[in-house]
């Protein structure tokens, strides 16, 4: 490769990663104006802990059904960007409808429909990231996840400002968030796809899935067990709201959500780079073990300083796990089925989110809050053991 070609490739890497990162940043400014307010919004509409579990699970599980199909279509058509654009557009439309909910059932519907957009865009977007930085996938996903979580920080701060300083009601904040989400479509215009080998030779989705390497399936099994442990963030926020005396529960929830996302943003790139150097299986397993420790902390502790530390560690868990899981799937998948593999991963672990959050909600209401966190701790420990066993045979680091 000539110096000119190398420079052009490097420029494409940066352009795609940062353009997609800016799209995610703007989308998450909107999304995370909404996310920390959902528990309070659901409660105001008559929903309890079980409703939180249903909404939290449906947000990921229903949308996840589409991820494998969108990934497969992206490989079949050899096009990623139009599918990504459609996904962000659908999310923007349903975010704008969310604040007009009249019951928690409406919230469940609009919130789930908004996540359908996420289901459509995620696999082809992740394929673009992996193809833009093929030798530094961990770093590429780390940059993207850092910009994504930075948007969550900014969105949460904006929500806090509107609630506290501007005295907005929750519905008003949600309307502003819905309007802002349309801005995320603009940076997508800068994305350029690298043409890869087409998957048109695979006529059916079932054949494409059977063509994936066996080791990838075992890795997805381990990641699915972790997904069963990783119930909705709303339970962590609810533990804070139920454990300490605060003047304004809604503002307190937003503050802790900001703490989580600041930690996530700060550590996402370093742990992505670390996985490029020492191996993704080891790094991801560390994240699973840390999540187990965080759950035990929420089980045993109930003070503001403890919650601050635990939310910081909760952010580190996502910094370790979120981008590196995607990078590991992209490492194993054949180039012509990369989006299909990423879609299968997202669908499988996403579907596990519904039972995870529902089990968490049932344990919370029928046993205790501690039982919810004990469940998360045990399941994530099992996931760490499974992932180490699954990656030991093929990872060359």
N, C-alpha and C positions, 0 to 999 in steps of 0.2 A: 504493500500500500504506500503511495506517495505521501509526502508531507501534506500536500493539499487535500488529498482524500482523507487523511487522518484528521485534519483540522475540520473538514466538512462533517465527518462522522461525529466528532466531539461536539460540534455546534448543534447537530441534530439531537444528540443525547441531552444537552442542556436545555434546548428549546422545548422538547417534548416533556421532559420531567418537570420543568418549572411551569410550563403552560398548564399541564394537568394538575400540578400542585396548586397553582393559582385558582383553577376551577374548583378544586376541592376546598381550598381556603375559603373562597366566597360562599360556596355551598354550605360549608360548616359554620360560617358566621351566622347564616340563617338557621341551620339545623340546631345549633347549640344555643341559640336564643330560646329555642323551643324545648330542648331535651330536659334541662333542669327544672322547667316549670310543669312538665307533664304530670309528675306525682301530685302536685297541688291542684292542677287543673282537673285531673281525674277525681280527686277527693271532693272537689267543689261540685262535681256532677254526680256524686253519690257512689263512686267506686271505692272499694277497699283494697286489702292486700291481694286478694284473688284477682281483682280487676287489674291491678298493677302487673301481676304475673301474666295474665292473658294478653294485655297490651304489649308488654315487654317481649313476650315470646312471639306474638303475631308480627311485630314490627320486622323481625328478621326472618321468621320461618316462612311466611307466605311469599315474601319477595324472593326467598332462596329457591323456590321452585323454578323460577325463571332463569337463574344464573347459569345452570348447565345448558339450557337451550340457547341463551344468548351467546354463550361461549362457543357452542357448536356452530351456530349460524355465522359467527365472526370468522371461524376457520373455514367453513364451507364457502362463504362469499369472498374470503380473503379481504374483508373490510372490517375495520374496528370503529373508526371515528363516527360514522353515522349512527351506529347503535349506541355509542356513548352519549352522543348529543340527545338522542331520543330519551334516554334514561334520565338525564338531568332535567329535561323539559317536563316530563311526567311528574317528577318529584316537586318541581316548582309549582305546578298547578294544584296538586293536592295539599301542599303546605299552606297555600293561600285559602283553601277551603276548611282546614282544620279548626281555626278559631270560631267558626260558625256552628260547631258541635253543640247539641242540646242535651246529650247524655254521654256517659262514658262509652257506650256502645258506638256512638258516632265517632268518638275519638279513636276507638279501636279500628273502625273502618277506614277513616281518612288517613290515620297514621300508617296503617298497613298498605293502603293504596300508594301513599307517598314512597314507601319502601319498595314498591314494585319497580319504581324508577331506578332505585339502587340495584335491584336484582338484574335489571336489563343492562346497566352500564358497567357493573363491577368487573366481570371477567374480561370483556374486550379491553377495558381501560388498563387492567393489570397486565394483559398481554402486551400492550403498547409499551408499558414501563419496562417489562422484562426484555423486550426486543430492542429498546432504545439503549439499554446499558447491559448487554449480555454477559460481560465479564465482571460486572460490579452490581449484580442484582440487589444484594443486601443494601448497598449504599443508595441505589436508585429508589427502592421501596422505602428506605429510611427517610430520604429527603421528602418523598411524597407524603408519607405518614406524618412527618413533622409539620409540613405546611397544612395538612388536613387538621391536625390537632391544634395548630396555632389559630386556625379559624375558629375552633371550638373555644379557645381562650378568649379571643376577641368577641365572639358572639355572646359568651356568658357575661363578659364585662359590659357589653352594650345592654344586655337584658337587665343586669344589676343597676346600671345607670338609669334606665327607663323606669324601673320599678321604684328605686330609692329616691333619686334626685328629681325625676320628672313626674313621679306619682302615677305612672301608667297602671291600668289594670292588666291582669294577665292576658285577657283577650286582645287588648290593644297591642301588647308586645308581640303576640302571635301573628297579628295582622302585619305589623312592620316586618317581621321575619319572613312571612310569605312573599311580600313584595320584593325584599332583598334577594331572594333566591334566584330570581331571573337574571341577576347580574353574572351568575356563575357560567352562563352560556357563552359569554364574550371571549374568554381566553381560549376556548376550544378551537377558535378559528385559526390559532397559531400552530396547532398540532399537525405534524406531517407523519403519515404512516410509512413505515418501511415495508415494502412488499416481501412477503415470506411465501414459502411453498404452500400452495393451496391444498386444502383438505377435501376437495371435490371428489377425490377418488373414493372417499368413504360415503356411501349412499345413505346410511341410516345412523341415527344417534347411538343405538345399541352397539353397532359394530365399532363405532369410534371409541366408546367407553371400554369395550373389550380389548381394544388395541393399546390401551394404556398399560404401562409396565406394572407387573405385580407388586414391586416394592412400593410404588406410589399408593397402591390401595392400602397397604399396611400402615403407611404414614398417615393417610386420611383417617383410618380407624383410630389411631392414637389422638389425632387432632379432634375427632368427633367426641371422644371421651372427655377431652378437655372442654369442648363446647357444652357438654352436659353439665359440667361443673360451673361454667362461666355464666351464671344467671345474670339478669339485667342489673345494670348500675343502680336502678331505682331502689333496690333493696338496701344498698349501702347508704344511700341518702336517707332512706326511711329510718335506718338504725340511728343515724345521727339525730334526726328530728324527734325520735321517740326517747332518746337517752339523755339529752341535755336540755336545760331550760334556756330558751332563746326568745328574744323579743319578737323577731319576725322569722318564722320557719321558712318561708319561701326564699328570702334573701340569704339565709344561712345555707340552704340547699345550693343556691347558685354559687356561693363562695367556695364551698367544698368541691363543686364541679369544676370550678376554675383551678383549684389546687391540683386536682387530678390531671387536667389537661396541660397545665404548665409543666408538670413532671413528664408527661407523655411527650410533649414537644421537645423538651430539652434532651431527652435520652434516646429518641428514635433513631437519629443518624448515627451516634456512636455505637449502638448495638447492631445496627445494620452493617456498619463497617467491620465490627468485630466478627459477625457471622461470615463475612467474606473471607476473613483471615483464618479463623480457627474451626469453622464448620457450623452449619446451621442447627443440626440436631442437638449439639451440646448447649448452644445458646438458648434455643427454644425450651429445652427441658429445664434449664435454669429458671425461665419465666414461669413454667408450670409449678415448679417447687415454690417460687416466690408467691404465686397466687394462693397456694395452700397456706403459707405462713400468714398472708394478709387475712384470709378467712378466719384463721385461728385468732388473729388479733381482734377482729370484729366480734368474735365469739366471747373473748375474755375481757375486753377493755371497753370503757364507756366514758372517757373524758375527752374534752376538747383537744388538749395536746396530743393524746393518743390518736384521735381521729385525723388530725392534721398529718401526722406521720404515716398513718395507714393509707390515706388518700394519696400521699406522695408515692408510696410504694405501689399502690394500685395503678398509678400512672406509669411507673417503671415496668410493671407487668405488661401493659399494652405496648410500651415502647419495645420490649423484647420480643413479644409474641406476634403482634399484628402483621407487620411488614415481613418479618422473617419466615412466617408460615407460607406466605404467598411466594416468596423467593425460593423456598425449598421445593414447592410444587413445580415452579417454573424450571428449576434445575433438573428435575427428574423427567418432566414431560417431553415427548418428541416435539421438534419445532413446528411440525404441521398440525399438531393437536394441542398446542400450548393454551389457547383460550378455552378449549373444551375441558382440559384438565383443571384449569383454574376455576371454570364454572362448576365442574363436578365437586371440587373441594368446597367452594362456597355454598353450593346447594346442600351438601351433606352436613357440614357443620352448622349451617343456618337452620336446617330443619331440626337439629338437636337443640336449638335455642328455645323452641316452644316448650318441650317437656322440661327443660332445665328451669325456666322461669316459672312454669306452672307448679312443678315440684317444690320450688323454693317458696312460692306463695302458699301452697297447701301446708307445708311444714311450718311456715311462719304462723299461720292462722290456727292450725290444729294442734301443734306441739309448742314451738317457741321460736323466737328469732334466732337463738343459738343453734337450734337444729338446722336451720337454713345454712348457716355458715359452716357447721360441722360437715354437712353434706358436700359443700363446695370444696372444703379442704381435703376430704378423702378422695373424691373423684379426680381432682387435679393431681394428687399424688400418684394415683393409678395411671393417669395419662402420661406423666413424666417417665415412669418405668416402661410403658409401652413404646413411647417414642424413641427412647434410647435403644431398645431392642430392634425397632424397625429400621433405624438409620445406621446401625453399626455395620451392616453387611455391605452397604454400597457407597457410603460417603467417603470421599478421598481427601481428607484434610488432615 
